[in-house]
Amino acid sequence: MRMRVDWRVSCRLVGTVLKWLWIPLLVPFGIALADGTTLVPFAVPMVGTVLVGLGLERLTDEVNLGPREAFLMVSLTWLSVAIAGAVPFVLAGEGVLARPVDALFESMSGITTTGATVIVDFGVHSRAVLMWRAMIQWLGGLGILVLATAVLSQLSVGGAHLMETETQTKDLNKLTPRISETARLLGKIYLGLTGLQIAVLYGLRLLGFAPEMTLYDAVAHAFTTISTSGFSPRAESIAAFSPAVQWAIIPFMIVGATSFVLIYFVLRGNLGRLRHSDEFRFYLGVLGFFTLAVATVLFVDGGPHTSPEAVARHALFQVVSIMTTTGYASTDFNLWSSAAKHLLFVCMFVGGMAGSTTCSIKTFRWLVVLKAFRRDLFTAANPSVVRPVRLSGNVVNEGTIRDIYAYTLVCLVFFIVATVFVVVDASRVRLSVTEFEAMSAAASTFFNVGPAFGIAGPFESYEPFPRSTKLAMTFLMWLGRIEIIPVLVLLTPSYWRS
């Protein structure tokens, strides 16, 4: 039997991505040049990625991407960029990121827009290194948008296929006539939102509401908000800034987790799609429900926040941050009551809308699951009645419903297995980790949320976990970011051979 995958085509396209990685590396390179710090950590990968990329492009002149080649390209792109992104951390030789495993963890956390960090002392890292962390998260958020429309939509897997159903767009890669134009259009929206947030955050400083918000901070946090990522150059995350900054960041997290296809139509003046989107209403409804629940618990428990404004702000901020998988922290929610922490834990499994930069299971799948389950209860009592599941007035294909059930089940199975592994591996090295801490760490890395609870809390670090656990979490972040299928399909023998 012959191999049915033209791996050279996949590697050639991965090479094209790597070849252009020198451009974002110019940002930390320029900061290092301005600060007078070493340029080697960024100059070496700038040259190296170009050479490797050109070498991979020479494997073949063929550029036709079939479904099998696309699966391989998607998986390899995220993995190769994560490896390349770790090189500056290792070469800089600063803190724990000088260790290859920790550097790979941090880089994978960045490119998958997870936001989990192993850094224990932000003060030892240069501004250039910390900006590179933010830069790769911004690239990861942009990459998943382009990938979803240009590649995954053609394979009918992952969030892109769901996005077509909910937004009533029959072929996402034809928002414009050419895939490249669609990618460019999404890039402009993404860049515009990033620029707007920079202006808002730095504007607060100019108006005197945020004296601690430098231009560097404004850029870094804009990079990691629209991408729903959560890396901050500050050890205290968003808690390092004034309440005005925290309020200002909330709407950008919400927008980053909103379908960019809906944003595209809204910008074109078509508000009807937003009003008639069942998923958008469900998304806002879930945000509102959990915010009210957390705020109520904080009021009743009498936690660390005394004023009603502080309770409302932190409840809304943390629910939005966790549910959209951004992972910022406006306060140390490790100090909250058990009830409040468990509500945040549930938010990790929700996610934002399909077609956004967010991760996790996503609101579209949960909405379909709820509607399909309600339909099944009705038909169980009325077996002669045929009732389709509808979203935004459109019938959801039964095959799509089965796929969503299967995907949700697989996600929960991976979460359970990962939790067991974290507990067992921590016990092996005599690291004290409770079951809840292990569950939150497994969910946070697999669903690309970022902070967890306990030793991996919002102001803590994943550094105490053994290397084997961090490698497993690196795999989980990679697997969760590209929605499981592109990676798992590579493990099936039928994928490779006739």
C-alpha positions as CSV (number, residue, x, y, z in Angstrom):
1,M,0.0,0.0,0.0
2,R,1.3,3.4,-0.9
3,M,1.3,6.6,1.3
4,R,-1.7,8.8,0.4
5,V,-0.4,12.0,2.0
6,D,1.9,14.3,0.1
7,W,3.8,15.5,3.1
8,R,6.0,17.6,1.0
9,V,3.1,19.9,0.1
10,S,2.3,20.3,3.8
11,C,5.9,21.0,4.8
12,R,6.2,23.5,1.9
13,L,3.4,25.6,3.3
14,V,4.7,25.3,6.8
15,G,8.0,26.6,5.3
16,T,6.2,29.6,3.9
17,V,4.8,30.5,7.4
18,L,8.3,30.1,8.9
19,K,9.9,32.1,6.2
20,W,7.9,35.2,7.1
21,L,8.3,34.8,10.9
22,W,11.2,37.3,10.8
23,I,8.7,40.2,10.4
24,P,7.0,39.9,13.8
25,L,10.5,39.2,15.3
26,L,11.3,42.8,14.3
27,V,9.2,44.1,17.1
28,P,11.2,42.6,20.0
29,F,14.4,43.2,18.0
30,G,13.6,46.9,17.9
31,I,12.8,47.0,21.6
32,A,16.1,45.3,22.4
33,L,17.9,47.7,20.2
34,A,16.3,50.7,21.9
35,D,16.9,49.3,25.4
36,G,20.5,48.3,24.6
37,T,20.0,44.7,25.5
38,T,21.3,41.8,23.5
39,L,20.0,41.3,19.9
40,V,21.1,37.7,19.6
41,P,17.9,36.1,20.9
42,F,16.0,37.6,18.0
43,A,18.6,38.0,15.3
44,V,19.4,34.2,15.3
45,P,15.8,33.0,14.9
46,M,15.2,35.7,12.2
47,V,17.9,34.2,10.1
48,G,17.1,30.6,11.1
49,T,13.4,30.7,10.3
50,V,14.1,32.2,6.9
51,L,16.7,29.5,6.0
52,V,14.5,26.7,7.3
53,G,11.4,28.1,5.6
54,L,13.2,28.4,2.2
55,G,14.6,24.9,2.6
56,L,11.1,23.5,3.2
57,E,9.7,25.4,0.2
58,R,12.2,23.7,-2.0
59,L,10.8,20.2,-1.2
60,T,8.2,20.6,-4.0
61,D,6.7,23.0,-6.5
62,E,3.2,21.6,-5.9
63,V,0.9,23.9,-3.9
64,N,-2.5,22.1,-4.2
65,L,-3.6,21.4,-0.6
66,G,-5.9,18.4,-0.3
67,P,-7.8,17.4,2.8
68,R,-5.1,15.1,4.1
69,E,-2.3,17.6,3.4
70,A,-4.4,20.3,5.1
71,F,-4.7,18.3,8.4
72,L,-0.9,17.8,8.4
73,M,-0.2,21.4,7.6
74,V,-2.5,22.7,10.3
75,S,-0.9,20.5,13.0
76,L,2.7,21.1,11.9
77,T,2.2,24.9,11.6
78,W,1.2,25.3,15.2
79,L,3.9,23.0,16.4
80,S,6.7,24.5,14.3
81,V,5.9,28.1,15.2
82,A,5.8,27.1,18.9
83,I,9.3,25.5,18.6
84,A,10.6,28.6,16.7
85,G,9.0,30.9,19.2
86,A,10.8,29.2,22.1
87,V,14.2,29.9,20.6
88,P,14.4,33.6,21.7
89,F,13.5,32.5,25.3
90,V,16.3,30.0,25.4
91,L,18.9,32.2,23.8
92,A,18.0,35.1,26.1
93,G,19.0,32.9,29.0
94,E,16.8,34.8,31.4
95,G,15.1,33.0,34.4
96,V,13.3,29.7,33.9
97,L,12.7,30.4,30.2
98,A,16.4,29.5,29.6
99,R,15.3,25.8,30.1
100,P,14.1,24.3,26.8
101,V,11.1,22.5,28.3
102,D,9.9,25.7,30.0
103,A,10.6,27.8,26.9
104,L,8.6,25.4,24.8
105,F,5.7,25.5,27.3
106,E,5.7,29.3,27.3
107,S,5.9,29.5,23.5
108,M,3.1,26.9,23.0
109,S,1.1,28.7,25.6
110,G,1.6,31.9,23.5
111,I,0.9,30.7,20.0
112,T,-2.2,28.7,21.2
113,T,-3.4,31.9,23.0
114,T,-3.5,30.0,26.3
115,G,-1.8,32.4,28.6
116,A,-0.4,29.8,31.1
117,T,3.0,30.8,32.2
118,V,6.0,29.3,34.0
119,I,7.6,32.6,34.8
120,V,8.2,33.1,38.5
121,D,10.1,36.4,38.4
122,F,9.1,38.9,35.7
123,G,11.8,41.3,36.8
124,V,14.6,39.2,35.4
125,H,13.2,39.2,31.9
126,S,13.9,42.0,29.4
127,R,11.1,44.1,27.9
128,A,12.0,42.6,24.5
129,V,11.4,39.0,25.7
130,L,8.1,39.9,27.4
131,M,7.0,41.7,24.3
132,W,7.8,38.6,22.2
133,R,5.5,36.6,24.5
134,A,2.7,39.1,23.7
135,M,3.6,39.1,20.0
136,I,3.3,35.3,19.5
137,Q,-0.1,35.4,21.2
138,W,-1.3,38.1,18.8
139,L,0.0,36.0,15.9
140,G,-1.8,33.0,17.3
141,G,-5.1,34.8,17.5
142,L,-4.8,36.1,13.9
143,G,-3.6,32.7,12.8
144,I,-6.6,30.8,14.1
145,L,-8.9,33.3,12.3
146,V,-7.2,32.8,9.0
147,L,-6.9,29.1,9.5
148,A,-10.6,28.7,10.3
149,T,-11.7,30.5,7.2
150,A,-9.0,29.4,4.7
151,V,-8.4,25.8,5.7
152,L,-10.8,24.3,8.3
153,S,-13.9,25.6,6.5
154,Q,-12.9,23.5,3.5
155,L,-12.4,20.4,5.7
156,S,-15.7,20.9,7.5
157,V,-14.1,20.4,10.8
158,G,-13.7,22.5,13.9
159,G,-15.2,26.0,14.6
160,A,-15.3,27.0,11.0
161,H,-18.0,24.5,10.0
162,L,-20.0,25.6,13.0
163,M,-19.5,29.2,12.1
164,E,-21.1,28.6,8.6
165,T,-24.2,27.2,10.2
166,E,-24.7,29.9,12.8
167,T,-23.8,33.0,10.7
168,Q,-25.8,31.7,7.6
169,T,-22.6,32.0,5.5
170,K,-22.6,29.0,3.3
171,D,-18.9,29.1,2.4
172,L,-16.7,31.1,4.8
173,N,-13.7,31.1,2.4
174,K,-16.0,33.1,0.0
175,L,-16.7,36.1,2.1
176,T,-14.6,37.5,-0.7
177,P,-13.8,35.8,-4.0
178,R,-10.3,34.7,-3.0
179,I,-9.1,33.1,0.2
180,S,-6.2,35.5,0.4
181,E,-8.6,38.5,0.3
182,T,-10.7,36.9,3.0
183,A,-7.6,36.5,5.2
184,R,-6.6,40.1,4.4
185,L,-10.0,41.3,5.4
186,L,-10.0,39.5,8.7
187,G,-6.5,40.8,9.3
188,K,-7.6,44.4,8.8
189,I,-10.5,43.9,11.3
190,Y,-8.1,42.3,13.8
191,L,-5.5,45.0,13.3
192,G,-8.1,47.7,13.6
193,L,-9.4,46.4,16.9
194,T,-5.9,46.1,18.2
195,G,-5.1,49.7,17.3
196,L,-8.3,50.9,18.8
197,Q,-7.5,49.2,22.1
198,I,-4.0,50.7,22.2
199,A,-5.6,54.1,21.7
200,V,-8.1,53.5,24.5
201,L,-5.6,52.2,27.0
202,Y,-3.0,54.9,26.3
203,G,-5.7,57.5,26.2
204,L,-6.6,56.6,29.8
205,R,-3.1,57.5,30.7
206,L,-3.2,60.8,28.9
207,L,-6.5,61.6,30.6
208,G,-5.0,60.8,34.0
209,F,-7.1,57.7,34.7
210,A,-4.2,55.2,34.4
211,P,-0.8,56.8,35.2
212,E,0.8,53.3,35.3
213,M,-0.2,52.5,31.7
214,T,2.8,53.1,29.5
215,L,2.7,52.9,25.7
216,Y,4.6,49.6,26.0
217,D,1.9,48.3,28.4
218,A,-0.8,49.5,26.1
219,V,0.6,47.7,23.1
220,A,1.4,44.4,25.0
221,H,-2.1,44.2,26.5
222,A,-3.8,45.1,23.3
223,F,-1.9,42.2,21.6
224,T,-3.1,39.8,24.3
225,T,-6.7,41.0,24.7
226,I,-8.1,40.9,21.1
227,S,-6.4,37.5,20.8
228,T,-8.1,36.4,24.0
229,S,-4.7,35.2,25.3
230,G,-3.8,36.8,28.6
231,F,0.0,37.2,28.7
232,S,0.8,40.3,30.6
233,P,4.3,41.8,31.2
234,R,3.2,42.6,34.7
235,A,3.4,39.9,37.4
236,E,0.0,41.2,38.8
237,S,-1.6,41.0,35.4
238,I,-4.4,43.6,35.1
239,A,-4.5,44.0,38.9
240,A,-1.5,46.2,38.4
241,F,-3.7,48.9,36.8
242,S,-6.5,51.1,37.9
243,P,-10.2,50.2,37.8
244,A,-10.6,52.4,34.7
245,V,-8.2,50.1,32.8
246,Q,-10.0,47.0,34.0
247,W,-13.4,48.3,32.9
248,A,-11.9,49.4,29.5
249,I,-10.4,45.9,28.8
250,I,-13.7,44.0,29.4
251,P,-15.5,45.0,26.1
252,F,-12.4,44.1,24.1
253,M,-12.3,40.6,25.6
254,I,-16.0,40.3,24.8
255,V,-15.4,41.4,21.2
256,G,-12.4,39.1,20.8
257,A,-14.6,36.1,21.7
258,T,-17.3,37.2,19.3
259,S,-17.5,35.7,15.8
260,F,-15.4,37.8,13.4
261,V,-17.8,36.9,10.6
262,L,-20.6,38.7,12.6
263,I,-18.2,41.6,13.3
264,Y,-17.5,41.7,9.5
265,F,-21.3,42.0,8.7
266,V,-21.8,44.6,11.5
267,L,-19.1,46.7,10.1
268,R,-20.8,46.6,6.7
269,G,-24.0,47.9,8.3
270,N,-25.8,44.6,8.4
271,L,-27.0,44.6,12.1
272,G,-29.7,42.1,11.3
273,R,-27.3,39.2,11.5
274,L,-26.3,40.2,15.0
275,R,-29.8,40.7,16.2
276,H,-31.0,37.3,14.8
277,S,-27.9,35.3,15.9
278,D,-29.1,32.8,18.5
279,E,-25.5,32.1,19.5
280,F,-24.7,35.8,20.1
281,R,-27.7,36.1,22.4
282,F,-26.8,32.8,24.2
283,Y,-23.2,34.0,24.5
284,L,-24.2,37.3,26.2
285,G,-26.8,35.5,28.3
286,V,-24.2,33.0,29.7
287,L,-21.8,35.9,30.5
288,G,-24.6,37.7,32.3
289,F,-25.7,34.6,34.2
290,F,-22.3,33.7,35.6
291,T,-21.4,37.3,36.3
292,L,-24.6,37.7,38.4
293,A,-24.0,34.3,40.1
294,V,-20.4,35.2,41.0
295,A,-21.3,38.7,42.2
296,T,-24.0,37.3,44.4
297,V,-21.7,34.8,46.0
298,L,-19.1,37.5,46.6
299,F,-21.7,39.7,48.2
300,V,-23.0,36.9,50.4
301,D,-19.6,35.5,51.4
302,G,-18.2,38.9,52.2
303,G,-14.9,38.3,50.5
304,P,-11.9,40.5,50.0
305,H,-13.8,43.1,48.0
306,T,-15.8,45.6,50.2
307,S,-17.5,48.1,47.8
308,P,-20.4,47.1,45.5
309,E,-18.4,48.6,42.5
310,A,-15.4,46.4,43.3
311,V,-17.5,43.3,43.6
312,A,-19.3,44.0,40.3
313,R,-16.1,44.9,38.5
314,H,-14.1,41.8,39.6
315,A,-17.1,39.5,39.1
316,L,-17.7,40.7,35.6
317,F,-14.0,40.9,34.7
318,Q,-13.1,37.4,35.9
319,V,-16.1,35.8,34.4
320,V,-15.4,37.4,31.0
321,S,-11.7,36.7,31.3
322,I,-12.2,33.0,32.1
323,M,-15.2,32.3,29.8
324,T,-13.5,34.0,26.8
325,T,-10.3,32.0,27.7
326,T,-8.4,35.3,27.9
327,G,-7.0,34.5,31.3
328,Y,-6.3,38.0,32.7
329,A,-6.7,38.6,36.4
330,S,-8.0,41.7,38.0
331,T,-7.6,40.2,41.5
332,D,-6.3,37.1,43.1
333,F,-9.4,34.9,42.8
334,N,-7.5,32.2,44.7
335,L,-8.7,34.1,47.8
336,W,-12.3,33.8,46.8
337,S,-14.7,31.3,48.4
338,S,-15.0,27.8,47.1
339,A,-18.4,28.6,45.5
340,A,-17.1,31.5,43.5
341,K,-14.0,29.5,42.4
342,H,-16.2,26.6,41.3
343,L,-18.3,29.0,39.2
344,L,-15.2,30.2,37.5
345,F,-14.1,26.6,36.9
346,V,-17.3,25.9,35.1
347,C,-16.7,29.0,32.9
348,M,-13.5,27.3,31.6
349,F,-15.6,24.8,29.7
350,V,-17.8,27.4,27.9
351,G,-15.6,29.5,25.6
352,G,-16.7,32.2,23.3
353,M,-18.4,32.1,19.9
354,A,-17.4,29.9,16.9
355,G,-15.2,31.9,14.5
356,S,-13.6,34.0,17.2
357,T,-10.1,33.9,18.6
358,T,-11.3,32.1,21.7
359,C,-10.8,28.4,22.6
360,S,-12.7,25.8,24.8
361,I,-15.8,24.0,23.7
362,K,-17.5,27.2,22.5
363,T,-21.0,28.5,23.0
364,F,-22.3,27.2,19.7
365,R,-21.7,23.6,20.7
366,W,-23.3,24.1,24.1
367,L,-26.3,25.8,22.5
368,V,-26.8,22.9,20.0
369,V,-26.4,20.4,22.8
370,L,-29.1,22.1,24.9
371,K,-31.5,22.5,21.9
372,A,-30.9,18.9,20.8
373,F,-31.4,17.5,24.3
374,R,-34.6,19.5,24.7
375,R,-35.8,18.2,21.3
376,D,-35.0,14.6,22.3
377,L,-37.0,15.0,25.5
378,F,-40.0,16.3,23.5
379,T,-39.8,13.5,20.9
380,A,-39.4,10.9,23.6
381,A,-42.9,11.9,24.9
382,N,-44.2,12.4,21.3
383,P,-42.5,9.8,19.2
384,S,-44.7,10.5,16.1
385,V,-43.5,14.1,15.9
386,V,-40.5,15.2,13.8
387,R,-38.9,18.3,15.3
388,P,-35.6,19.6,13.8
389,V,-33.1,21.7,15.8
390,R,-33.1,25.2,14.6
391,L,-30.5,28.0,15.1
392,S,-31.3,31.6,13.9
393,G,-34.2,30.2,12.0
394,N,-32.1,27.6,10.1
395,V,-32.2,23.8,10.5
396,V,-29.1,22.3,12.0
397,N,-28.0,19.2,10.1
398,E,-28.4,16.0,12.1
399,G,-24.8,15.0,11.2
400,T,-23.6,18.3,12.7
401,I,-25.5,17.5,15.9
402,R,-23.9,14.1,16.1
403,D,-20.4,15.6,15.5
404,I,-21.0,18.2,18.3
405,Y,-22.1,15.5,20.7
406,A,-19.0,13.4,19.8
407,Y,-16.6,16.4,20.0
408,T,-18.0,17.5,23.4
409,L,-17.7,13.9,24.7
410,V,-14.1,13.6,23.5
411,C,-13.2,16.9,25.1
412,L,-14.5,15.7,28.5
413,V,-12.7,12.4,28.1
414,F,-9.4,14.2,27.4
415,F,-10.0,16.5,30.4
416,I,-10.6,13.5,32.7
417,V,-7.5,11.7,31.5
418,A,-5.4,14.8,31.7
419,T,-6.5,15.4,35.3
420,V,-5.6,11.9,36.3
421,F,-2.2,12.3,34.7
422,V,-1.5,15.6,36.6
423,V,-2.4,14.0,39.9
424,V,-0.3,10.9,39.4
425,D,2.7,12.7,38.0
426,A,2.6,15.3,40.8
427,S,2.4,12.4,43.3
428,R,5.5,10.8,41.7
429,V,7.6,13.9,42.5
430,R,5.9,14.5,45.8
431,L,4.3,17.8,44.7
432,S,1.3,18.6,46.7
433,V,-1.6,19.1,44.3
434,T,-5.3,18.8,45.3
435,E,-7.8,17.2,43.0
436,F,-9.4,20.6,42.3
437,E,-6.1,22.2,41.5
438,A,-5.3,19.3,39.1
439,M,-8.7,19.6,37.4
440,S,-8.3,23.3,36.9
441,A,-4.8,23.0,35.6
442,A,-5.9,20.3,33.1
443,A,-8.9,22.2,32.0
444,S,-7.0,25.5,31.8
445,T,-4.3,24.1,29.5
446,F,-6.5,21.8,27.3
447,F,-9.1,24.6,26.8
448,N,-6.4,27.2,26.5
449,V,-7.7,29.4,29.4
450,G,-4.4,30.2,31.2
451,P,-4.5,30.6,34.9
452,A,-5.9,27.8,37.1
453,F,-6.3,27.6,40.9
454,G,-3.9,26.9,43.7
455,I,-0.2,26.6,42.7
456,A,-1.1,27.6,39.1
457,G,-3.4,30.5,40.2
458,P,-3.6,33.9,38.6
459,F,-0.5,35.3,40.4
460,E,1.3,32.0,40.6
461,S,3.0,29.9,37.9
462,Y,3.0,26.4,36.3
463,E,6.8,26.2,37.0
464,P,6.4,23.8,40.1
465,F,4.9,21.1,37.9
466,P,7.4,18.4,36.8
467,R,8.8,18.5,33.3
468,S,6.8,15.5,32.2
469,T,3.6,17.3,33.3
470,K,4.6,20.5,31.5
471,L,5.3,18.5,28.3
472,A,1.9,16.8,28.6
473,M,0.3,20.2,29.1
474,T,2.2,21.5,26.1
475,F,0.6,18.7,24.1
476,L,-2.8,19.6,25.5
477,M,-2.5,23.2,24.5
478,W,-1.6,22.2,21.0
479,L,-4.4,19.7,20.8
480,G,-7.0,22.0,22.2
481,R,-6.1,25.0,20.1
482,I,-6.7,23.3,16.8
483,E,-9.7,21.5,18.1
484,I,-8.4,18.0,18.4
485,I,-9.3,16.6,15.0
486,P,-6.3,17.7,12.9
487,V,-4.0,16.1,15.5
488,L,-5.9,12.9,16.2
489,V,-6.5,12.1,12.6
490,L,-2.7,11.9,12.1
491,L,-2.7,9.0,14.6
492,T,-5.0,6.8,12.5
493,P,-3.3,4.3,10.1
494,S,-5.9,4.9,7.4
495,Y,-4.9,8.6,7.2
496,W,-1.4,7.7,5.9
497,R,-2.1,4.7,3.7
498,S,-4.7,3.5,1.2
